[in-house]
Amino acid sequence: MPHRTQQQVIKRRLRGKEGAERIRELRAILAELPGYRNGPYADLRKWVEGELTAARTRKRVVHRDSIAVRREGAAQIAFVGPPNAGKSSLLQALSAIQIRTGDYAFTTTRPVAATTRLGGVLVQLVEIPGLIEGAADDRGGGRALLGVLRNADAIVWCHACDRPVEELETIRDEVAAAGIELPALVAATKSDEAPAPTHPELRVVPVSVLDDASLDRLRHELWTLTGLLRVYLRDGGDPVALRPPATVLDVADTIHHELRNRCTGARIWGPSARFPGQQVGREHELRDGDTVDILDR
């Protein structure tokens, strides 16, 4: 086979391969090539060896370039989807953060975090830059991005209404291949431009950044997605966010660890109370919306 044809064959074999997979393929190609020291095939071997060196360097850089997002708030929700799915615009509409947006793919290249209040509770929203097919094998730096996603409490799959369903399904497959399973819903973005898509396994929430009512509906759904419950203190202030099952003792511990030791029970108002101001013990299980007055000795 002429060396130029052989090079085209090799390029096709390498197409779409990144990281460890690309290194394995390059090693296999080197083993197959004749060991000429001169001539076109010697040059071809040098080219393959150069590709191998470059692949090893990229792999080392990816492992050093870890991406971390410092957690804030009671929960962390990740916005995930293909490039140009409206993630940045949605994050900006739900929070006070200013993000560079554009009508072209890969405007965002690193995770962007912002905080917002959902149901009165501070929650962190994190935009994961557009994942692509092969992300689980580190294509497009996917391994580092998936590492950020792994630390989230829930996922919002962002899918532009005017794009085919298969785009999002490809990304969902990559996340599943990475072994990540989290509570999730689909934010059908740009719902003012096209009907919302159907995803049988997931709740779909149509949303447009130009429609405040749709943003409010999404905020409500995001709060539900966190799985948290809110407990209000009789003295006022922001609600305490807890993971169920949560007890009076958990509320006391959230306020101060010493209060946990002194807590003897509480008076409660709300869904878990049989009557307003009911006195309960330390192990009483609370419900979302309860108001608590901690009793201590």
Secondary structure, DSSP 8 states (H G I E B T S, - for coil): --HHHHHHHHHHHHTT--HHHHHHHHHHHHHHS---SSSHHHHHHHHHHHHHHHHHHHHHHHHH--------SS-EEEEE-STTSSHHHHHHHHSS------SSTTS--S-EEEEEEETTEEEEEEE-----TTGGGTGGGHHHHHHHHHT-SEEEEEEETTS-HHHHHHHHHHHHHTT----EEEEEE-TTTS-----TTS-EEE--TT-HHHHHHHHHHHHHHHT-EEEEETT-SS-EEE-SS-BHHHHHHHH-HHHHHHEEEEEEESTT-SSTTEEE-TT-B--TTEEEEEEE-
